[in-house]
Amino acid sequence: MEADSTQDCLVCREHRGDVPVPGGHLIADDLVVAFHLPPLPDSPQVYLGYLFVTSRRHAPGFADLDETEAAAVGQAIARLSRALRSLGAERVYVAVIGSGVPHLHVHLVPHWPETPPEVRWVDVDTWEGARRGGFEEAERFTATIAEQLGA
């Protein structure tokens, strides 16, 4: 891993703590780092329960992971999805887009029961009644997820 490639990487900066994430890291080991989506400067409200699972190593996508890293990412996705379901999510959408930041980050997006059936999966976080909150609400929600992980 070259230092130059990670200095400006948003995900690497979130790993290092240069970019605050609500409630800190839910999972942080040698292979995986997972955390709640932080509010963006132009959007102070964030969809509650929107999580990222990232490879610790700066790697652009799944194909760039070794078998151990890929297994660890998959296990983290399963653990966090179960935690979200235990908090009431009817399902958890899992997506890898990878066009904005060249560091593997898997999106976990919960579908909460109050979401109308006509709201498509790509819109569950933006419809008018979506569960949204600022940094402090996301911190509290992250603490609840962390409790579920420990249970």
N, C-alpha and C positions, 0 to 999 in steps of 0.2 A: 504494500500500500504506500503510495507516494504521498508525502505530506501536502504537496501542492494540490493534489486531486481532492483532498478532504478539507482543506482550510475553509473553502467557501461553500462546501456542501451543506445544505440545510439540515439534512438528517444527521450528518456527523456533528454539526453544531448542537443539535438537540441531544445527542448522546453525551457530549462533553459538558452540557449544562450552560452553554453560551446562549441558548434560546430556552427560556423557561417553558416547561410543560406543566399543565395543571396537575398537582398532586405528585409530581415526580414520576419516576419510571415504575411501571407495574411489574415488569420483568426486566432484569438487567444482569446478564451473565456474559461469558466469553463469546457466545454465539448469537444471542438475540437481545434486542432492547424493544420494549413495548411501552406505549404511553398514550394518553388521551390527546386528541387533536387540540392544539392550542388555538385560542382566538387569533385572528389575523389583524394586522394593524388597520386595515380598511373595513374589518368586520368584527366588532368586539363581542358579538354573540356567536356561540358555537353549539353545534348539535350535541346534546348530552349522550354520552356512550359511544361516540365516534372514536375508534381506537386505531392506532397504527402498530403493526408488528414489523420490525425491521431487522435486517441482518446486522450484527455488530460490525463485521468487516464491510468496508466500502466495496460493494459489488452492485452492478447495475440491475441484475435480474436473477430469477431463479436458476437459469442456465449457468450462471457464474458461481453458484454455490457448490461446495463439495457435499457429499452425501450426509455428513454429520450436520452441517449447517442447515441443509434443506429439511432434515428430520426435525431439528430443533425449532425451525420456523413453523413447520406444520403442527408440532405439539403445542407451541404457544398459541397458534390460531385456535386450536381445539379448546384449550384451557380457557382462553378469554371468551370464546363464543359460548361455552357452557356458563361462565360467570354472568354474561349478559342475559342469557336465557333465564338463569335463576333469579335475575332482577326484573323479569317480566317481558323481555323481548320475545316476540312471537317467532322471529327468525333473525338470523344475522347474515347480512350480505357480505361476501368476501370478494374483493376486487384488487387487481394489480393493474395500474394504468401505466405508470413509469415514464410518462412523457415530460413531466415537469422537473423532476429531480432524478439524476442518474444514480440513485442509491435505492436498492430494493426496499419498498415500503408497501406493505399489504394493508389495505383499508378494510376495517371491520365496521360495518354500519348496521346498527340494530333497527329493526322494524318494531316500533312500539304498538301496543294494542289499539290505541286511540287513532292511529293512522287510518284514514279512509281507504277502502279497498281500491279505489280508482287512482290513488297516488302511486306512481311507478317507483320502482326501487331507486332509480337515480334521483328522485325528487323527495325521498322521505325526510331528508335533512333540511329542505328549503320550503316545504308547504307551510302555509300560514300558522297552523296549530302545532308545528313540530316542537318537541322538547328542546328548548334552547336556553342558554344561560351564559353569563360572563365567566371570567377566569375563576372567580371564587366558587360559583356553582359547579363548574367543571372539576375544581379541586375536591369539593365535597363528594361529587359523584365518583371520582377516581378513588377516593378513600373507601367508598362502598364496594367498588369492584375489588379493591385490594383485600377487603374483608372476605369476600366470596372466594378469592384465590386461596386464602389461608384456611378456609373452612374445609 
